[in-house]
Amino acid sequence: MSEEATRLAIQEKDGCLIIPVRVVPRAKKNEMVGVEGGVLRVRIAAPPVKGKANEALVESLAQALGVRKRQVEIVRGQRARDKIIRVRGLSEKEARKSLRNLIAS
């Protein structure tokens, strides 16, 4: 497993995954950049205006993790770069595998 994916501070709580994320809005494209300090760094093309970056983040994470958008929720940090994401219906092992593949490419 990629060293970066194993450093990501994913927690399992009440059947959900809790993933810390740092968002960089107004990037050239949506992409998972890597892990820094236990936090997943994600670049999002959308601007942080009227929730567009948040919507793009949820969509991007759902696609990356292979779940539906309704299974991904921002639980903290709606108006900040540092966010806490809750993902339902996915194991920690599956999440790390999906993210490892994206970060490595």
C-alpha positions as CSV (number, residue, x, y, z in Angstrom):
1,M,0.0,0.0,0.0
2,S,1.2,3.5,-0.8
3,E,2.9,5.2,2.1
4,E,0.8,8.3,1.7
5,A,-2.5,6.4,1.8
6,T,-1.5,4.7,5.1
7,R,-0.6,8.1,6.6
8,L,-4.1,9.4,6.0
9,A,-5.9,9.8,9.3
10,I,-9.2,8.0,8.5
11,Q,-11.4,7.0,11.4
12,E,-14.3,4.6,11.5
13,K,-17.2,5.9,13.6
14,D,-20.7,4.6,13.8
15,G,-20.4,2.6,10.6
16,C,-19.0,5.7,8.7
17,L,-15.6,6.9,7.7
18,I,-14.4,10.2,8.9
19,I,-11.8,11.7,6.5
20,P,-9.9,15.0,7.1
21,V,-9.6,17.0,3.8
22,R,-7.8,20.2,2.8
23,V,-9.3,21.8,-0.3
24,V,-7.5,24.0,-2.8
25,P,-10.2,25.7,-4.9
26,R,-9.7,27.3,-8.3
27,A,-7.2,24.7,-9.4
28,K,-6.7,23.7,-13.1
29,K,-8.6,20.4,-12.5
30,N,-10.1,18.2,-9.8
31,E,-7.5,15.8,-8.4
32,M,-6.3,14.1,-5.2
33,V,-2.9,15.6,-4.6
34,G,-1.6,13.5,-1.7
35,V,-1.5,13.3,2.1
36,E,0.1,16.0,4.3
37,G,0.0,15.8,8.1
38,G,-2.7,13.0,8.0
39,V,-5.0,15.2,5.8
40,L,-6.0,14.4,2.3
41,R,-5.2,17.3,-0.1
42,V,-7.7,17.8,-2.9
43,R,-7.5,20.3,-5.7
44,I,-10.9,21.5,-7.0
45,A,-11.5,23.5,-10.2
46,A,-14.6,25.3,-8.9
47,P,-14.4,28.6,-7.0
48,P,-15.4,28.8,-3.4
49,V,-18.5,30.7,-4.2
50,K,-22.1,29.7,-3.2
51,G,-21.0,26.2,-2.3
52,K,-19.7,25.3,-5.8
53,A,-16.3,24.1,-4.5
54,N,-18.1,22.0,-1.8
55,E,-20.4,20.4,-4.4
56,A,-17.4,19.7,-6.6
57,L,-15.5,18.2,-3.6
58,V,-18.4,15.8,-2.7
59,E,-18.8,14.8,-6.4
60,S,-15.0,14.2,-6.8
61,L,-14.7,12.2,-3.5
62,A,-17.7,10.1,-4.3
63,Q,-16.3,9.3,-7.8
64,A,-12.8,8.6,-6.3
65,L,-14.2,6.3,-3.6
66,G,-16.7,4.5,-5.8
67,V,-19.8,5.6,-3.8
68,R,-22.9,7.7,-4.5
69,K,-22.8,11.5,-3.8
70,R,-25.4,11.1,-1.2
71,Q,-23.1,8.9,0.8
72,V,-20.5,11.7,1.1
73,E,-21.2,14.6,3.4
74,I,-19.2,17.6,4.7
75,V,-19.8,17.5,8.4
76,R,-17.5,20.4,9.4
77,G,-15.8,23.2,7.5
78,Q,-18.4,24.2,4.9
79,R,-16.8,27.6,4.7
80,A,-13.2,26.7,5.3
81,R,-10.4,24.9,3.4
82,D,-10.0,22.3,6.1
83,K,-13.0,20.0,6.2
84,I,-14.2,16.8,7.8
85,I,-15.9,14.4,5.5
86,R,-18.2,11.6,6.4
87,V,-18.6,8.6,4.0
88,R,-21.2,6.0,4.6
89,G,-21.2,2.4,3.2
90,L,-17.4,2.0,2.7
91,S,-14.8,0.3,4.8
92,E,-11.5,1.9,5.7
93,K,-9.6,-0.8,3.7
94,E,-11.7,0.0,0.6
95,A,-11.2,3.7,1.0
96,R,-7.4,3.5,1.4
97,K,-7.2,1.2,-1.7
98,S,-9.2,3.7,-3.8
99,L,-7.2,6.7,-2.6
100,R,-3.9,4.9,-2.9
101,N,-4.6,4.2,-6.6
102,L,-5.5,7.9,-7.2
103,I,-2.6,9.4,-5.3
104,A,-0.1,7.1,-6.9
105,S,-1.2,8.0,-10.5
